[in-house]
Amino acid sequence: MLGKGVVGGGGGTKAPKPSFVSYVRPEEIHTNEKEVTEKEVTLHLLPGEQLLCEASTVLKYVQEDSCQRGICGKLVCTDFKIAFLGDDESALDTDEIQFKNKVIGENDITLHCVDQIYGVFDEKKKTLFGQLKKYPEKLIIHCKDLRVFHFCLRYTKEEEVKRIVSGIIHHTLAPKLLKRLFLFSYATAVQNHTATDPKNHTVMFDTLEDWCWELERTKGSMKYKAVSVNEGYKVCERLPAYFVVPTPLSEENVSRFQGHGIPIWCWSCHNGCALLKMSALPKEQDDGILQIQKSFLDGIYRIIHRPPYEIVKTEDLSSNFLSLQDIQTAYCKFKQLFLIDNSTEFWDTDIKWFSLLESSSWLDIIRRCLKKAIEIIECLEAQNMNVLLLEENASDLCCLVSSLVQVMMDPHCRTRAGFQSLVQKEWIMGGHCFLDRCNHLRQSDKEEHQRHLSLPLTQSKSSPKRGFFREETDHLIKNLLGKRISKLINSSDELQDNFREFYEGWHSKPTDYHGLLLPHVEGPEIKVWAQRYLRWIPEAQILGGGTVATMSKLLEMMEEVQSLQEKIEERHHRQEALQAEAPSLLRNSARLSSLFPFALLQRHSSKPVLPISGWKALGDEEDLAKREDEFVDLGDV
């Protein structure tokens, strides 16, 4: 009863009425019912995770409306996450628990996932940071995964409020030392794993054997080799200790420019073609050094362009693709559409939802990333070409595009162990700067509010902005207006035509879920994760999944069924009334149809009733076929 009850009062105009309202304060419930507190859900800690602070009698607000209603429980903070333990979670079935995330629960927030923290003081919302002189009545946490949590601290003891608020602010927003991150305590606490089959477990790619296994799995060992030239990170800290390069490449060339300008192997296709990546050489002003770099690159390209290697197509992601600043700006605009505190803000934003979504350019960035991956797949699969990705450090967009290509082409990367291994290979060992990009160490508040400062200092020019549906309409216009006018709209090269033919050809065939998978990249097909934005619409929150359209259709069908049932009952009652009225009608004069009793009674005749003896008075002169139906007085029957 405690867990399912709703605490508090007050409500918005669009909020549904609660089925149960408790007028007992939460602290009174916990004081009077000690048995309930003994049954509270225990906090599940990972190896090395430590509890830092906690607060009881915290109310987690229900977000589906603006009512002051929610679930009572305990708010805790560890060195890994913020967790809310609701009193009703103990009622979960074992079947439901086994399908839940074993690391992060529905009401858990990892410390690195916290984006902003707000406090409500006398109905005024303020940003929280540093030391507080006054502590809020409500705590609002905005997450990087677009979740929003509301906690009421009005019924919590004052000392517990101080500890939990100060602890959360300190461990999520304050600057940290690298060795204080949870991953170090976790790594120390976890026992060493025994040797297992890499097919069923995550490959860490921290040994030479792991890379050799990946080469064998993708059948790339004939043209590429794993090297240990960077063992102990003696050449470059940006590169992993072990990685894969073309077989003819000498270790001397690898270490010459600290790993820059070296084609590093990512993955091999079934036809022998490979996906490679390369970081740019340092920019120099001296003509002599520039000449040395040019000679070095010419030698590298001669190696990868001659047999047994296929023709190499170069994709320069630094100049011909998205810039990191474009992505950062779009994300900041996009997330503001979801970080909404109440249903009133939601409906106000909903009026101009499509224009705001279009102006953020986020969905267009998603579409362009998917399209770039498909273009590379077309080169590997259809044209039998190697693809070399170029980027300044080969640790941002290279990681993204390479991962998308492998997820689409390699079914192993779509398994749990395969996907974890992919992240380990392309992002962790690929040298992605998680600390800088995500600001995990919270070095300064300025970086926290302006995270684009953590991006590389040298950025390419922003690519020209295009409308979300522009490329699709371009293709249609070119077909309608012809090639001559199409040159004025968007020049089409052979690569674009090959892409369109490859893309449409694949989607016209039956899908093989154990082979190549290509997503739809047309504008209308790139959709928002509706569950986040539509959390203010109760119909969208279907347990176990579902969409608003499905729920709306179900409601329409239920209303239609109910309407039909009402009509059937109404007609049934009418028929019963007619049947009850029929004997009285028959006892009086009634005009019977020739189809009686299989047809309904006709209207009463306005003509006088003729006795049977009166028929003879009509004589044989009258045509019987022209006579009207007979009238019979059944009053004596």
C-alpha angles and dihedrals in degrees: 000000000000094000096045095043126098119231124211136015139245123089147196127246095252097041119109117242113260117248090219131022124191118205092189115106114242093239090055090053092052092045097049099036107052091164090068094055091052089058095053117135113267119235113249111218127195120229108289093012116134132198111239107176141343143190129204130211093036118157117219106204122229107240099202091089141012094254120123091244133123150122123297119228148112128300115209136179125205132175087266109035151359111243135186116207109201119203091232097058091086089069093066117120119245089239090058094046095055091061094052124101107273094209105036124030128207091262096040126106120190112224092242090053093063111107105172136354123210133185128205116222116181090339091310120119118221135174113252124219139137123002116348126214093191127031124223130246091220132033121208119191121192113200131207090236088062096256121137123204126195120196126183114213096178094107096040122102113263095239092051091049091054093048098046096043094045091045094051093047093047097047096043105035108023120093114266139204115242094239091052092068115113094240091073095053089044093051091050093050097046114089120235113271120237121237109284139169109283090215091071100032138052113276109221096196090216095122135056089241092060092057092045089052091052091049090052092046093054094037092239099125093097094068105022137051137200114240134198098198090121095049108145087015090270093147103038136350091209094065125066119256089252129026142150129261136168111290097242092054112106124223088238090064091048093057097037097091097018093266096311118130092022121126105233119197119241107169142336126229123225090255093056098260116130140208112229135179133203135188118222122256117253113275111251133185097200112098092213094055090045090055091051091051091049092051090048093052092046089056092049093050092049089056096052096039099057128076136317084033120080126233110294123227115198122217112193103201093178096064109016100044141043122319121227090238091056090053093047094048093047092049093051091053093043097051092053088067090063104036094086123148103202144012093256091063089045095057092043090054093043091068091069097024098127095047092048091047092050093048092054090063089208097124090047089054090051090050093048092051091051092046092050090053091051091050089055091047090053090055093048098041106031105025099035092230131145114236122215116197115208125200137149094258099359089229106103120036091017089061091049099046094041091051092050092050093051094046090053097044106031117061089196089065089057092063122088096249092040094051092048089050090049092054090047092050103041102031109024099035089029089070100243109176099236093162092055100036095047096030091227093168093052091220094179141355089240091061090046093057095035106036094167086081087074091060121097114290093229113062132173121239116281113262115247111273117247130191117259093248096031101107093047092051090046090058091050094047092050091055091049102042101034135238098294096060092037089067088066092052106042124338110235120212130193093263092058091050091048090050093051092048093048093045097047092042092056094048091050091062130072112274119254105202091194093056138038116348122191123189123220110261101184112122098251091049094063102084137176121253092260096194090072099046095037096051088112091063109077092203090064094058100081114166108247096017137291138145134261091247091056093048092046090051091050090052091050091050091048091051091048092050091048091049091051091049090052091050091049092050092046091051091046091053090048092052091049089052091050092049090050090049095045098081092054090049092049092048087058123051112300133178110225124205121230086244093058126165092023095057134056120266114272125229119288113271118243090210121097117261113258119213119234090249089061093066091080089055088067089062129203091287093087119081107244091209089064094049120109122241115294121260117221126187105220094175092111095044 
